[in-house]
Amino acid sequence: FAQISLTERCNLNCPFCYLNPSPDKGRMWHVEELMELVKSLDSWKVFGVAYGGGEPFTHPDLSEIVRRTWKETGLDVSVTTNGFAASKRQIQQIEGYAGEVRVSIRSLENCLVLERFINKKFDLGVNLLLMKGNTPLLEEIIRKCVKMDVRDFLVNSFLAVGRGIQHKEWEPEEED
């Protein structure tokens, strides 16, 4: 999979973000330039693309990008999101064109955003962030997600880069 950051824009202001996104500033891929890239990736026999950001649902052309990637290449399409910027309409527009949507969950309360993505025409996964001392929270989040019928989890380790560079103390230790 090739990971492509569609935009540096994001609707949230997470202190641990590996980028330093803004709600209304930052670079954003133009559709035609992006399509050239994904067609090249396809010709190289890359399996798929994972669109992220920033927050991909803040990109005004996300639906077109996902649909065209699916229709014009042999690439599998994944979208990684915090879930909060995704409108019902946007989710409907990518159904059947994204093979997977991955939602980054950081708290038990945030699990509720998963309801927007359950029982859609794509697989649903949850991304979690391992930080120093948060293993019990991750276990609770996983239990709650399993009750919601989510069975796909990816755990990434926090690394103090981007906006998170000020928080080296959050990096997990061996016991985490």
Residue pairs with C-beta under 8 A, 6 or more apart in sequence:
1 46
1 47
1 48
1 49
1 50
1 76
1 78
2 41
2 46
2 48
2 49
2 50
3 49
3 50
3 52
4 29
4 34
4 37
4 38
4 49
4 50
4 51
4 52
5 19
5 52
5 53
5 54
6 28
6 29
6 34
6 51
6 52
6 53
6 54
6 56
6 59
6 62
6 65
7 21
7 26
7 27
7 28
7 29
7 53
7 54
7 55
7 56
7 58
7 59
8 19
8 21
8 22
8 25
8 26
8 27
8 28
8 53
8 54
9 21
9 22
9 23
9 24
9 25
9 26
9 28
9 53
9 54
9 55
9 58
9 59
10 17
10 19
10 21
10 22
10 23
10 53
10 54
10 55
10 58
10 82
10 85
11 23
11 55
11 58
11 82
11 84
11 85
12 55
12 82
12 84
13 23
14 106
14 163
15 163
15 164
15 166
15 167
16 129
16 131
16 158
16 163
16 164
16 167
16 170
17 162
17 163
17 164
18 159
18 161
18 162
18 163
18 164
19 53
19 54
19 162
19 163
20 162
20 163
21 53
21 54
21 55
21 163
23 58
26 54
28 59
29 59
29 65
31 61
31 64
31 65
31 68
34 65
35 65
35 68
35 69
35 72
38 49
38 69
38 72
38 73
38 75
39 72
39 73
41 49
41 73
41 75
42 73
42 74
42 75
46 75
47 75
47 76
48 75
48 76
48 77
48 78
48 99
49 69
49 75
49 76
49 77
49 78
50 78
50 79
50 80
50 102
51 62
51 65
51 66
51 77
51 78
51 79
51 80
52 79
52 80
52 81
53 59
53 80
55 81
55 82
55 85
56 62
56 79
56 80
56 81
57 79
57 81
57 85
57 86
57 87
57 90
58 85
59 65
62 79
62 90
62 94
63 90
63 93
63 94
66 77
66 79
66 93
66 94
66 97
66 98
67 93
67 94
67 97
69 75
69 77
69 97
70 77
70 97
70 98
71 97
76 99
76 100
77 97
77 98
77 99
77 100
78 98
78 99
78 100
78 101
78 102
79 94
79 98
79 100
79 101
79 102
80 101
80 102
80 103
80 104
80 127
81 101
81 102
81 103
81 104
82 103
82 104
82 113
83 103
83 104
83 110
83 113
83 114
83 116
83 117
84 113
86 116
86 117
88 116
91 116
91 117
91 120
94 101
94 122
95 120
95 121
95 122
96 121
96 122
98 122
99 122
99 123
100 122
100 123
100 124
100 125
101 117
101 120
101 122
101 123
101 124
101 125
102 124
102 125
102 126
102 127
102 152
102 154
103 113
103 114
103 117
103 124
103 125
103 126
103 127
104 126
104 127
104 128
104 129
105 111
105 113
105 114
105 126
105 127
105 128
105 141
105 145
106 129
107 137
107 141
108 137
108 140
108 141
108 144
111 141
111 144
111 145
111 148
114 124
114 126
114 145
114 148
114 150
115 148
117 124
118 124
118 148
118 149
118 150
123 152
124 150
124 152
125 150
125 152
125 153
125 154
126 141
126 142
126 145
126 150
126 152
126 153
126 154
127 153
127 154
127 155
127 156
128 138
128 141
128 142
128 153
128 154
128 155
128 156
129 155
129 156
129 157
129 158
130 138
130 155
130 156
130 157
130 158
130 172
130 176
131 158
131 170
131 171
131 172
131 176
132 158
132 169
132 170
132 171
132 172
132 173
132 176
133 176
134 176
135 176
138 155
142 153
145 153
157 171
157 172
158 164
158 167
158 170
158 171
158 172
159 171
160 166
160 167
160 168
160 170
160 171
164 170
